[in-house]
Amino acid sequence: MAPMPRPSRSEYGPHWALSPDVTFLNHGSFGACPQVVLDEQSRLRALLESDPMAFYFEIGPALWRESRVALAEFLNADVAGLNFVPNASTGVNTVLRSLRFEPGDEILVPDHAYQACRNAVDQACVRSGARTVVVKLPFPPESDEQVVELVLAAVTPRTRLALIDTVTSPTAVLLPFERLTRELQGRGVDVLVDAAHGAGLIPLDLQQLGAAYVAGNCHKWLCTPKGSAFLHVRADRRQLIEPLITSHGYSAPVSPEEKLRLEFDWQGTQDTTPWLCIPAAIEMIAAFVPGGWPASSGFDACRHGDAADPGRPCCAVHDGARGRSAHAPASCRVRHPGRRVCLAATRRALPAGVGGPV
Ligand SMILES: Cc1ncc(COP(=O)(O)O)c(C=O)c1O
């Protein structure tokens, strides 16, 4: 069988550490980090190892504050509610383990949700006697209206929380998460937004979104080193949430606000450099592309593909160059007009004789 032709690399490819032998189609799973950001991480690690006491007590906390401020600006988030966690799974679990559910309570989750997060919902329900209510969404959805209608139809007086993705993992659909958040919260249902595919992929404005909770990754589309993610908690829900790890902050004789900060900011000895690289990633990736953010984001690549040539696919294959080098020959948008589908995943037409979709 003839080998499948490989997409050529764009001029951005050399910025990534990916092997030239690899055509990286699955950026959405773990992300990939540009060499300049990896270099920054090495610099910070060398600094840490040269003087651990100074790093953990002085240098690190100052850089940590700078990182939180930089990410808060990037996401237009309330910096006081922005906490670093190692990954989106931790953010989702933190919320689900903090909240107290009663028997008979309901947690809504669309069937396009990421299975690991769905598992966390199921576990919270098993623990408490609450019930997971799965909303079946078609693939592809016909419209945002259809998605909103189906989700809202599942709301009952017992619905306490809804887990809503920005972009779904198994189906790569950009959900109308802003509208769902507004409508659900307007009905008294708090929303936990799973923004694992958010920062760096689509425009995220957390103040405007107003979700009770947003868990998101930086190591996917913001291309930070792995282990860099956030949990944003709205001011009126902060007293309900505590980190998964109990450490020094728990007994600190400080105000409740400071206590929450201490509890989230120190969860035992760990390598903090993935979070400390956030400002560098924001700055360095913006510098790759004329126009900076949001031109560097996958979302813009999608829109560009669509606007420039409506017959051209909106989904791009990421081969180490932020999806700009190879547009997939089969277009989700072309096939599903009116739906915004993002490049967290893509479907490719395979040459004749080559089996199954990628
Ligand atoms: C929609 C969604 N949520 C959550 C996650 C979990 O991300 P992490 O493994 O960084 O916790 C993923 C990972 O691919 C995802 O696609």
The ligand as a Gaussian input file, in Angstrom:
#p B3LYP/6-31G(d) Opt

LIG

0 1
 C      -12.499000      18.227000      27.052000
 C      -11.363000      17.772000      27.927000
 N      -11.485000      17.923000      29.252000
 C      -10.501000      17.566000      30.091000
 C       -9.330000      17.029000      29.606000
 C       -8.268000      16.632000      30.575000
 O       -7.113000      17.379000      30.417000
 P       -5.887000      16.994000      31.338000
 O       -5.441000      15.621000      30.906000
 O       -4.859000      18.041000      31.056000
 O       -6.368000      16.995000      32.726000
 C       -9.162000      16.831000      28.229000
 C       -7.927000      16.244000      27.695000
 O       -7.756000      15.992000      26.537000
 C      -10.207000      17.214000      27.365000
 O      -10.110000      17.053000      26.045000

